[in-house]
Amino acid sequence: MGSGDAARLLGVHRTTLLRWWQDGKVTPLYTTPGGQARWLMSDLRRQLGGHWARQRDEQP
């Protein structure tokens, strides 16, 4: 699935997901020849696992 759909399912903005990718926090399942990320939600949730929980807990 594309970045917009994946971000929507995570409840974050598309640019947030793309920033996480740029920062090395997540890696897409594959990247198209045009440079677009494709995500598998189960893999994305696994990658975010502890980080996702910590990040949400730290917000006021």
C-alpha beads as a LAMMPS data file, in Angstrom:
LAMMPS data file: protein, C-alpha beads

60 atoms
59 bonds

1 atom types
1 bond types

-500.0 500.0 xlo xhi
-500.0 500.0 ylo yhi
-500.0 500.0 zlo zhi

Masses

1 110.0

Atoms # bond

1 1 1 0.000 0.000 0.000
2 1 1 1.105 3.557 -0.574
3 1 1 2.405 5.982 2.030
4 1 1 -0.816 7.968 2.261
5 1 1 -2.918 4.896 3.030
6 1 1 -0.366 3.514 5.487
7 1 1 -0.121 6.841 7.317
8 1 1 -3.900 7.132 7.507
9 1 1 -4.149 3.667 9.092
10 1 1 -1.475 4.651 11.634
11 1 1 -3.266 7.912 12.409
12 1 1 -0.374 10.131 11.332
13 1 1 0.181 12.513 8.439
14 1 1 1.855 11.178 5.301
15 1 1 4.812 13.523 5.805
16 1 1 5.357 12.034 9.274
17 1 1 5.671 8.551 7.824
18 1 1 8.001 9.793 5.104
19 1 1 10.138 11.592 7.705
20 1 1 10.374 8.373 9.739
21 1 1 11.566 6.644 6.567
22 1 1 14.096 9.403 5.879
23 1 1 15.334 9.207 9.490
24 1 1 15.772 5.428 9.215
25 1 1 13.089 4.572 11.778
26 1 1 11.099 2.516 9.257
27 1 1 11.868 0.819 5.951
28 1 1 9.246 0.187 3.266
29 1 1 8.603 -3.297 1.930
30 1 1 9.937 -2.023 -1.396
31 1 1 10.398 1.153 -3.378
32 1 1 9.000 1.547 -6.886
33 1 1 11.294 2.519 -9.780
34 1 1 9.792 6.005 -9.409
35 1 1 10.943 6.187 -5.771
36 1 1 7.566 5.661 -4.079
37 1 1 7.457 3.554 -0.914
38 1 1 5.158 0.565 -0.608
39 1 1 4.282 -0.621 2.873
40 1 1 3.011 -3.825 4.434
41 1 1 1.064 -2.758 7.536
42 1 1 2.046 -5.740 9.675
43 1 1 5.719 -5.056 8.929
44 1 1 5.339 -1.321 9.504
45 1 1 3.626 -1.856 12.862
46 1 1 6.364 -4.321 13.843
47 1 1 9.047 -1.754 12.956
48 1 1 7.308 0.931 14.985
49 1 1 6.611 -1.427 17.916
50 1 1 8.343 -0.016 20.975
51 1 1 9.188 3.314 19.367
52 1 1 5.523 3.960 18.556
53 1 1 4.452 3.181 22.133
54 1 1 7.205 5.348 23.659
55 1 1 6.475 8.245 21.344
56 1 1 2.775 8.251 22.190
57 1 1 3.500 7.994 25.942
58 1 1 5.844 10.983 25.867
59 1 1 3.287 13.362 24.386
60 1 1 1.600 15.704 26.903

Bonds

1 1 1 2
2 1 2 3
3 1 3 4
4 1 4 5
5 1 5 6
6 1 6 7
7 1 7 8
8 1 8 9
9 1 9 10
10 1 10 11
11 1 11 12
12 1 12 13
13 1 13 14
14 1 14 15
15 1 15 16
16 1 16 17
17 1 17 18
18 1 18 19
19 1 19 20
20 1 20 21
21 1 21 22
22 1 22 23
23 1 23 24
24 1 24 25
25 1 25 26
26 1 26 27
27 1 27 28
28 1 28 29
29 1 29 30
30 1 30 31
31 1 31 32
32 1 32 33
33 1 33 34
34 1 34 35
35 1 35 36
36 1 36 37
37 1 37 38
38 1 38 39
39 1 39 40
40 1 40 41
41 1 41 42
42 1 42 43
43 1 43 44
44 1 44 45
45 1 45 46
46 1 46 47
47 1 47 48
48 1 48 49
49 1 49 50
50 1 50 51
51 1 51 52
52 1 52 53
53 1 53 54
54 1 54 55
55 1 55 56
56 1 56 57
57 1 57 58
58 1 58 59
59 1 59 60
